[in-house]
Amino acid sequence: MKIELIGKTETVMSNPDSRHGYFAWPTAVRLQDGRIMVGASGFRLEHVCPFGKAVVAYSSDEGKTYTRPAPVIDTPLDDRDAGLCTFGDNGVIITSFNNSADFQRQNNTDNEYVQRYIDTITAEDEEKYLGSLFRISRDCGVTFGELHHSPVTCPHGPTELRDGTILWAGNRFDDVEGGIEIVKLDTQTCETEFVGKITIDDKSIFLNEPYLLELPDGKLICHIRAENDKVFTTCQSVSYDKGRTWTKPERLLEEDGGAPPHLIQLKSGVIISTYGRRKQPYGIMAMISTDGGESWEKDIRLYENTGSDDLGYPTTIELDDGTLLTVFYATDCDGIPCNILQQRWQITF
């Protein structure tokens, strides 16, 4: 198996003429009408700031051009990530989460511009908006409904199963024990129901930022970011009963191999998991399985830079011609705002 990069890395979202030019944590999906939709957190100052918004852009030409990013979730708090999940004939879920005003204040102690804005955030704002949020579109991403809260959060959003069930794997804000919780989302009532939980025996490892994939036989694969002071890697857990019970997470990469992951199964049956590597040389990586996730060809490099480890969160979609498009965030050097980028590539056997 070999991979071939097609063309150069291209920019999907940026805002170079403004101090609010930082974009990060994207997700890309194929909409039911054939368009590509990319979500991200944008119009930020930097990695932690209160001005982040969950924005979206669309492509009608297989990723050759995109609309300008437009806000969909924009609370007074720092709206981070932008997960996307299509469902049914025309449904789209966009997800995000945020941090408290106090957290943002502590991470921007020397920035008077930020501090003055944080002063305007009220206790009522935090009570209304703090946590994991989502909105639902029922017209293929043209308009979105009201904001709702979810008990869990993850960067790339929920997953629609083949029977129409929406499963959302993520971290729970009020869970002091840790682990990954799986909930079922009712897209009509916007309420969630607990399904199952993934835990790890080594309590020094923090599990977070998971993503779920369902295979045709009903097997669920969950790839999870696992970390502590020495570990930054990806683990895999599997369920055979619709997410109620899970195998113990198994580490797939070396201790500093990279995370967080995103999973996709191609029309050929090949499974791809993409992730960011934050050790030199920094990069966007992929691992590929041809046997239903039983084994993986790992550490396939799709993008590289040596200037900044502020990068990652890739997602991949399959284009009409069978080639692949991986969307991620990165910057060439520290001090330069991150942009949303994409790289085309293909697999040859």
C-alpha positions in Angstrom: 0.0 0.0 0.0 1.3 3.5 -0.9 -0.1 7.0 -0.7 0.4 9.8 -3.1 -0.1 13.5 -2.2 -2.0 15.4 -4.9 -1.0 19.0 -5.3 0.0 21.4 -2.6 -1.6 22.2 0.7 -4.5 24.6 0.2 -6.2 27.2 2.5 -9.8 26.7 3.4 -10.3 29.4 6.0 -8.2 32.4 7.0 -8.6 36.0 7.9 -5.1 37.6 7.3 -6.2 41.2 7.3 -7.5 41.2 10.9 -6.1 40.5 14.3 -9.0 38.0 14.6 -7.2 35.6 12.2 -6.8 32.4 14.1 -8.8 29.3 13.0 -8.6 25.8 14.4 -10.2 22.5 15.2 -12.1 21.8 12.0 -14.4 19.0 10.8 -15.4 18.3 7.2 -18.4 16.3 6.0 -20.2 15.5 2.7 -23.7 16.9 2.8 -26.6 14.9 1.5 -26.9 17.3 -1.6 -23.3 16.6 -2.5 -21.7 19.8 -1.2 -18.7 19.7 1.2 -19.2 21.5 4.6 -16.3 22.5 6.8 -16.8 23.7 10.3 -14.1 25.3 12.6 -13.6 27.7 15.5 -12.7 31.0 13.8 -12.1 34.7 14.1 -10.0 34.1 17.2 -7.0 35.9 18.5 -5.2 32.8 19.5 -5.5 29.3 21.0 -7.4 30.5 24.1 -9.4 33.7 23.7 -13.1 34.6 24.3 -13.8 35.6 20.7 -14.0 32.2 19.1 -17.1 31.3 17.1 -18.1 28.0 15.5 -18.1 28.9 11.8 -18.9 27.0 8.6 -17.9 27.2 4.9 -19.3 25.3 1.9 -17.9 24.0 -1.3 -20.0 23.1 -4.4 -17.0 22.0 -6.5 -15.3 19.2 -4.5 -13.2 21.5 -2.4 -11.7 23.6 -5.1 -13.4 26.8 -3.7 -15.2 27.6 -0.5 -17.6 30.3 0.7 -16.4 32.7 3.3 -16.8 31.3 6.9 -20.0 32.3 8.6 -20.8 32.0 12.4 -23.3 29.4 13.4 -22.6 29.2 17.2 -21.5 32.5 18.6 -22.0 32.8 22.4 -20.3 35.4 24.7 -17.9 32.6 25.7 -15.0 31.0 23.7 -16.8 28.7 21.3 -14.2 26.0 20.4 -14.2 23.1 17.9 -16.9 22.6 15.4 -18.1 19.0 15.1 -20.4 18.1 12.2 -22.8 15.1 11.8 -25.2 14.6 8.9 -28.3 12.5 9.5 -31.4 11.4 7.5 -32.2 13.0 4.2 -31.3 16.6 5.1 -30.2 16.9 8.7 -27.0 18.4 10.0 -25.8 18.7 13.6 -23.1 21.3 14.5 -21.5 21.0 17.9 -19.1 23.1 20.0 -18.1 23.7 23.6 -16.7 26.6 25.6 -14.7 27.5 28.7 -15.7 29.8 31.6 -14.9 33.5 31.6 -12.6 32.9 34.6 -10.6 30.3 32.6 -10.2 32.7 29.7 -9.2 35.5 32.1 -6.5 33.4 33.6 -5.1 32.5 30.2 -5.0 36.1 29.0 -3.7 38.0 32.0 -1.5 40.4 29.9 -4.0 41.2 27.2 -6.1 44.3 28.2 -8.2 44.0 25.0 -9.3 40.5 26.1 -9.7 41.4 29.8 -12.1 44.3 29.0 -14.2 42.0 26.8 -14.4 39.4 29.6 -15.6 42.1 31.9 -18.8 42.2 29.9 -19.6 38.5 30.3 -22.3 38.1 33.0 -23.1 35.3 35.4 -26.4 35.0 33.4 -24.3 34.5 30.2 -22.4 31.6 31.8 -25.5 30.0 33.2 -27.1 30.1 29.8 -24.2 29.1 27.5 -21.4 27.4 29.5 -20.9 23.8 28.4 -21.3 21.6 25.3 -23.7 23.1 22.7 -25.3 22.0 19.4 -27.7 23.3 16.8 -29.6 21.3 14.2 -30.3 22.1 10.5 -33.2 20.3 8.8 -32.5 21.8 5.3 -29.0 20.5 4.6 -27.1 23.2 6.4 -28.9 26.2 5.0 -30.5 27.3 8.3 -30.0 26.1 11.9 -32.4 25.9 14.9 -31.9 27.0 18.5 -29.0 26.2 20.7 -29.2 23.0 22.9 -26.9 21.6 25.6 -25.3 18.2 25.5 -23.8 16.3 28.5 -20.8 15.3 26.4 -18.4 17.0 24.0 -15.9 15.8 21.3 -14.1 17.7 18.5 -15.8 16.1 15.5 -19.3 15.5 16.7 -21.7 12.6 16.9 -22.1 9.7 14.4 -25.3 8.5 12.6 -25.6 4.7 12.7 -27.1 2.8 9.7 -30.4 2.4 11.5 -30.6 6.2 12.0 -29.5 6.2 15.7 -27.3 9.1 16.6 -24.5 8.1 19.0 -22.3 10.8 20.6 -19.1 9.7 22.3 -17.4 12.4 24.5 -16.3 13.7 27.8 -18.9 14.7 30.4 -18.3 18.0 32.0 -19.5 16.9 35.5 -17.8 13.5 35.4 -15.1 13.5 38.1 -14.1 9.9 37.4 -13.1 10.4 33.8 -13.7 8.1 30.9 -15.6 8.4 27.6 -19.4 8.4 27.9 -21.7 7.4 25.0 -25.1 8.9 24.7 -27.9 8.6 22.2 -29.3 11.9 20.8 -32.9 12.2 19.8 -32.9 14.8 17.0 -36.6 15.6 17.4 -36.6 16.3 21.2 -32.8 17.2 21.3 -32.6 15.1 24.5 -29.9 12.5 25.3 -29.9 9.1 26.8 -27.0 7.3 28.4 -25.8 4.2 26.5 -22.4 3.1 27.8 -19.0 4.2 28.9 -15.3 3.5 28.0 -12.9 3.4 30.9 -9.2 2.6 31.3 -7.5 0.8 34.1 -4.5 3.1 34.2 -6.1 6.1 36.1 -3.1 8.3 35.2 -4.2 8.3 31.6 -6.9 10.9 30.6 -9.2 9.7 27.8 -10.7 12.5 25.7 -11.7 13.7 22.2 -13.0 10.4 20.8 -14.7 9.6 17.5 -17.0 6.7 16.6 -17.3 4.7 13.4 -19.9 2.0 12.6 -18.9 -0.8 10.2 -21.4 -2.6 8.0 -21.6 -5.6 10.4 -22.6 -3.3 13.3 -19.2 -3.3 15.0 -18.4 0.1 16.5 -14.8 1.4 16.6 -13.9 4.3 18.8 -10.6 6.0 18.5 -9.6 8.1 21.6 -7.0 10.7 22.5 -5.1 9.3 25.6 -2.6 11.4 27.5 -0.7 12.4 30.6 2.5 14.3 31.2 4.4 11.7 29.1 1.8 10.3 26.8 0.0 11.8 23.8 -1.4 9.0 21.7 -4.4 7.3 20.2 -6.2 4.2 21.7 -8.9 2.0 20.2 -12.0 0.5 21.9 -14.6 -1.7 20.2 -18.3 -2.4 20.9 -20.4 -5.2 19.4 -23.7 -4.2 21.1 -24.5 -0.7 19.8 -22.3 1.0 22.4 -23.5 -0.5 25.6 -20.3 -2.3 26.4 -16.7 -1.7 25.2 -13.4 -3.4 25.2 -10.6 -1.9 27.2 -8.8 0.8 25.2 -5.7 -0.5 23.4 -2.9 1.8 22.5 -2.3 1.9 18.7 0.6 4.3 18.5 3.8 5.0 20.4 3.5 7.0 23.6 3.9 10.3 21.7 2.5 9.1 18.4 -0.3 11.7 18.1 -4.0 12.5 18.5 -6.9 13.3 18.4 -8.3 10.9 15.8 -11.1 10.9 13.2 -12.4 7.8 11.5 -13.9 7.2 8.0 -14.7 4.1 6.0 -14.2 4.4 2.3 -16.5 2.9 -0.4 -13.8 0.2 -0.8 -14.1 -0.8 2.8 -10.7 0.6 3.8 -10.8 2.5 7.1 -8.7 5.6 7.6 -7.9 7.3 11.0 -6.2 10.7 10.8 -4.5 12.4 13.7 -2.0 15.2 14.5 1.6 14.6 15.6 3.0 17.2 18.0 6.6 16.1 18.0 9.3 17.1 15.5 8.7 16.9 12.7 5.2 18.1 13.4 2.6 16.8 11.0 -0.8 15.4 10.0 -0.7 11.6 10.0 -3.0 8.7 8.9 -3.3 5.1 9.7 -5.1 2.7 7.4 -6.9 -0.6 8.1 -8.0 -3.1 5.5 -9.4 -5.7 7.9 -12.1 -3.9 9.9 -9.8 -2.2 12.4 -8.1 -5.4 13.5 -4.7 -4.1 12.3 -3.3 -0.8 11.1 -0.6 0.5 8.8 0.5 3.5 10.8 2.3 6.9 10.7 1.6 7.8 7.1 2.5 11.4 6.8 0.1 13.8 4.9 1.6 17.1 6.0 4.7 18.3 7.8 6.2 21.4 9.3 9.0 22.1 11.7 7.8 25.5 12.9 4.9 24.9 15.3 3.2 22.1 17.1 -0.1 24.0 17.1 -1.8 21.8 14.5 -4.0 18.8 14.1 -7.7 17.7 14.3 -7.8 16.3 10.8 -10.9 14.8 9.2 -11.0 13.1 5.8 -13.7 12.8 3.2 -13.8 10.7 0.0 -14.2 12.8 -3.2 -16.3 11.8 -6.2 -13.3 10.7 -8.1 -12.1 8.3 -5.3 -9.3 10.6 -4.1 -9.3 11.9 -0.5 -9.4 15.3 1.1 -8.1 15.8 4.6 -8.9 19.1 6.3 -6.9 20.2 9.4 -5.4 23.3 11.1 -1.8 24.4 11.3 0.6 27.3 11.1 4.1 27.4 9.7 5.6 29.1 12.8 4.6 30.2 16.3 3.3 33.7 16.4 1.5 33.4 13.0 -2.3 32.7 13.3 -3.4 29.1 12.4 -5.5 28.6 9.3 -7.7 25.8 8.2 -5.9 23.8 5.5 -6.6 20.8 3.2 -4.5 18.2 1.4 -5.6 16.0 -1.4 -4.2 12.4 -1.6 -4.9 8.9 -2.7 -4.2 5.3 -1.8 -2.7 2.9 -4.2 -2.3 -0.8 -3.7 
